[in-house]
């Protein structure tokens, strides 16, 4: 009797949007797939800011990778940290594990925070790119309010001043959520604390927020944040960050104990260990079919890949990562079957950002920009749809409904655990 034919082995680094898309597309194909990540869960990054501002529980935005592929016999999850690749031998090195052989390798390890060389940023700023970051930031905010409640003089030292650096979607969404948390929730929790002295300061180096958006959306975001009491500082750069203050251009200082960095990302530092060509932001250079040049059977997708279409970089958004994962899965099958691969063509489905209750901006190609309540409802529906797992969707919907009806929020708890600042292998 003939021995069974060994199926090609596809290894995916990263359980983000792109990595999961590869696994789903190949789940019923004649290949074996291993998805490796340093966490055993997928994180729904667009809602991290709600965990940080006590709107959602950490488990609401995370889902076990093994559970996602529980019904698939050919897709397997592995917990581990990738440390290198031998492209000639087609093996991958994993910290404290035996090397893992592959026939095709997909790098979908996402991004890391980019501090742009600002002195003190890597030491004192709070990033918001992993679940640990969100829980750590929530702890920090609550700790500062508890400390100020014991000693009101700490307010003058910036205990209740939160500075958000970066006026993109993350910075805008976080600033709006913080303003509502202070005004509608913590004001009632801390009845003897002058919460009206709490400040949210949003610092953006450009002369507008949400710069990729249309003018109407940008104006709405600024107006909506200012109505909520956020101090929007445009055309302002950060010179340095210290433990108790931020120094702005021109020497102005803002006392703060909590500075949140939402000013940009760079490729996951994993690229430095993979022996691959890199471009802007340390991202992996890819050909038009998302294969890695001169690395046979190597592919890169999502935030870690430098994908150019029509002379312009493809935006670092979840839809782009998902579309890249779907294409790479198809191209891997084509390669195995000896067929030509297809080039990547990004389908722009639009972008959104929420500012707070009944306030958001939504832009869809070839359609008028939506602002206000209609955009907010569209944002809610889309994010519920994109969440992975029925339990997660139900839990998020219940939390959102409770928040809307009562102006209350759930997980205002301090978790006594060390604050970690690591970069996930799987984030995009």
N, C-alpha and C positions, 0 to 999 in steps of 0.2 A: 504494500500500500504506500502511495506517495506521501511524503511528509507535507504537512500543511504549509502553505505559502506564508512567509512572514510579511505582515502588513508594514508599510512605511510608517515611521514614527515622527510625528510633528510635535515639537516642543515649543510652547508659548511662554515667554517671560512676561508676567504681568497679568493680573486678573481685573484689569480695568475694563472700560467699555469696549476697546478694540480687542483685547485678549479674549473676552467672553464671546464677542462676535465670531472670532475664528473658531472657537470651540463649538458654538451652536451650528455654524455652517458645516462643520466636518463631523458632527455627531453621528450621522447615519451613513457616512462614507467609508470606503474600505481602507481606513487609516486608523492608527492609534494616536491619541492626542494626550499630552501631559501639559497642564497649565501650572506653572510654578510661580509662587509669590511668597514674599516674606510674611504676609498675613494670610490667614485661612479664610478671609472674607473679601467680598467686593464692596467698595465704598462708593456710595452715590454722592460724588463730590459737590454737585450743585446745591445740596441742602446742608452742607457742613455748617454754614453760618447759622442755621436754625438750631443746631445742637449747641453751638457756642453761646447763643442768646437764650437758651432755656426753652426754645419752642418745641424741640423734639428730643427724644431719647437717642442715645448713641446707637442702640440696636435698630432704630427705625430706618437708618440710612446705611446699614450694613447687612449683608446677606452671605451666608456660608457658601463658598465656592463648591464644596462637595454636595451641598443640598441642591444647587442649581443644576448640576449634572447627575443627580442621583439616579435617574432613569436611563442614563446612557452607559452602555457597557464599554464604549470605546474612548470616552473622555475621562481623564483622571486628574485629580488635583494633588499637588505636592507642596508642602510647606518647606521653604528653604530660601537662602540668600545666595544668589548667583555671584561668583567671584571671577569668572573668566570663561573663555571659549577657545578650544583648539579647532580651528576651522578645517585643517587638513585631516585630522582624525574624526572630525564631526562628533566631538564630545564637549560637554559643558561641565565646568567645575562648580560645585555647590559647597558652601561652607559646612564642614563637618559631615559631609556625605560623600558617597562614591560618585565618580563622574557619571554623567547621564548622556548616553548616546542618542543622536538624533539623525534623521534624514533631512528634515527641514527645520529651521529655527526661525521663529517669529519674535522679534523684539518689540514688546508693547509695554515698556516699563514706565511710561509717563514722564512727568516733569518733577522738578524740585523748585523750591523758592529761590528767586534770584534777587540778591541784595544789592547788586550793581556796585559793589565796593564801598557802600556808605559806612563810614567808621561806626562801630558799635552795633550795627544792625543785626549781625549774626549772633551777638551775645545777648542783646536786650530786647529785640523785637519778638513779638509773638507771630509766628506764621500761621496760616490756616490752609493746610493742604493735605492733612491726614486726620483720621478720627482722633488720634491722640492729641493733635493740635487743638481740635475743637473742644474736647473735654478739658484740656489744660487751660484754655482761654476762659471757659465757663467758670472753672475753679477760681481763676485769677480775679475775674469780675466780682464774684460773690465774696471772695476774701477781702477785697478792697472795700466793699460796702460794709462788711462786718467790722473791719478795722475802723472805718470812719464813724460807724455807729458808736463804737467805744470811745473814740477820741475825735471830736469834730475838727480839731485843729489840723488833722491830716488832710482835710479838704484843700487847704491852702497849698499843700505840698503836691497836689495833683492826684490824690487817691481816687477821686471821682471824675477825673478827666481822662477820657479815652481818645487817643489819637489814631486815626486810620490813615495809612499812607497808601494811596492808589485809588484813582477815581474810575476804575473799570467796573464791570458788573459785580465782582466780589466786594469791592470797597463800598459801592453804592448800596447793595443789598444789606451788607453788614451794618452800615451806618444807620439806615432806616430802621432796622430791627433793634439796634441798641437804643435809639431814641424812644421807640415805643416801649421797650423793656423798662427803661428808667421811668418814663412818665406814667405808664399805665399799670405796671406790676410792682416794681421795687419801691415806688412811692408809697404803696399800701403796706408792703412788707416791713419797711423801715419808717414807721409812723413818727419817730422822734428824730429823724435825720433830715436835714434840709436838702432833699433830693433835687430841688430846683437848682442847686448849685452844681449838679452833675453836668458834665459837658461831653459832647461828641464832636470832635474836630476832624474833618475830612480834608486831607492835604493831597492836591493833585498838581503835578508839574505843568500839565497842559492848561490852556485857557478855557477848557470845558470838561465836563464829565462825559463818560461814555463816548469817547471820541470816534469809534467806528460807527456809531449810530447817526441817524439823520438829525437835522437841527431841531425839529419839533420834539423828538425824544430827549435830546440833551437838555433843552430848556425845561421840559417837564420834570426831569430828574432833579435838576438844581432847585426848582421852585418847590417841589414836593419835599425835598430834604430840609430846606430852610423853613418851611411851614412846620415841620416837626421839631425844629429847634437845633438842627445840625449846623455847625459852623463850617461852611464850605470855603476852603482857601484854595483858589485857583492860581495858576501860574506861580506856584510856590514849590521850591525844592527843599529837600532835607539835607542839611550839611553833615550832621552827626547825631548819634543817639547815645544817651547815657542812661544810667539806671533810674534816674529820677527826672529826666527832662529830654526834650528833643530840641535841637538847634536848627532853626530854619535859615534859609538864605538871607543874608543881610545881618545875621547875628541874633535875630529874635529867638527867644527861648520860650517854650511852653512847658510848664511843670506837668509831668505825667508819670504815673507808675505803670501804665499799661499802654504800650504802643503796638498796634497790629499792622503787620506788613502785608499789603495786598497789591503790591506794585509791579508784579510780574513774575514770570517763571523762566527756568532754563531746563535743558534736558537733564534727565536723571543722571547723576554722576556715574552710573553703571557703564555708560558709553566708554569711559576711560579704560575699562577693563576688558572691553570686547574686541579691541583691535579692528575698528571699523572707521571709515572716513567720516569726518564730522564737518558741519558747516556752522551757520549762525546759531548762537545760543548753545553750542555744543551738540546740536541735534545731528542724527545720523543722515548722511546724504543718501538718497535713494534714486533709482531710475524711475521712469514714468510708470512702471508696473509695480512699484514699491519694493523691488528687489534691491539688495545692497550690492553696489558695484564691487566686482572682484572677490565676492564672498559667495561662492556657489551654495545655493539652497538657503541663503540668508535673506530675511525680509524684515522691514521695520514699518510700524504703523503708529498712528496717534501722535501725541505730543512729543514723543522722542524722535520722530522722523521729520526731516526737513523736506516737505513735499511742496513742490512748486508747480502751479498750473497757470498757463497763460502769462508767465513771467512774474506771478505774484504768489507768495506763500499761502498755502491753504490754512484757514483759521484753526486755532487749537481749540476745537469744540468737540463735545461728545458725538454729534452726528458725523463729523469727519472721521473720528476714530472708528466708529461703527462701520461706516462705509468702507474704510480702509481694511478693516478686518474681514468684511464680506468678500472684498475683491481678492485679498491675499489667499483666502481659503479657496476661492475658485482658481486662482493662478497656481496654487500648489497642486491641485488636482490636475490642471492642464499640464504642468511640468511632469507629473508622474505618468500621465498618459501620452506624453510626447506631443502635445498640442501647443500652439503658441499662446503666450500670456496676453492679457488685455491691459491697457493703460488705465490709470486711475482718473476718474472724472468726478469731481466733487459736485454734489447736488445740494445747493444752498437752500435749506429749509427755513431760514430766518434765525433771528436771535431775539432774546428776551432778557429783561431784568426787572425785578420787583423792588419797589421802594418801601412798601409797607402796606398796611390794610387798604384795599381798594385803590391801590396806586401801583402802576407798573408801566413798562413800555414794551411793545412787541413789534417787530418788523419782519414782514414776510416779503420775499421778492415779488416785484410787480404788483404790489398792493399798498394802499395807504398805511402809514404807521398808525398803530393803535396806542393810545395812552389812557391812563385812568382805570376805571372799574372793569371795562371790557378786556383790556390787556391783562389785568390782574386775574380775572377768571380764566383767560386763556393760559396764563402762566400756571395756575393751579392744576388745570386739567392736564396739561402737557407733562408736568413733573410727576403727577400721580401715575400717568400712563407709562412713563419711562422707568419708574421704580421697579426693582426686581423683587418678586415675592408677594403673594396675596396678603400675607400677614402684615408685611411692611406697608402696603397700600392702605389696609384697613386702619392700622395704628396711626399712620400719618393723617389720614382723613379725620379720624376721631379727634386727634390733637388739634388739627386746624379748626374743626367745628367748635371745639371747646374754647379755644382761644378767641374765635370770632364772637361767640355768644356771650362770653363772660369777661373778656379782656384779661384772662388769667393764663398762666403758663405752667406746665407741669414740672419738669425735672430741675427744680432750683435747689440742687443738693451738691454739697461739697464732697468729692471723692478724694480721700487722702492717699494719693499714689504719686510716685515721682513723675515729674513732667519730663517727657521724652521728646526729643527733636530728631527723629530719624526720617529718612526719605524712603518711601515705599518703592519696592521694585515694581509693583503693579499699580499704576495710577492713571493710565490712559490707554 
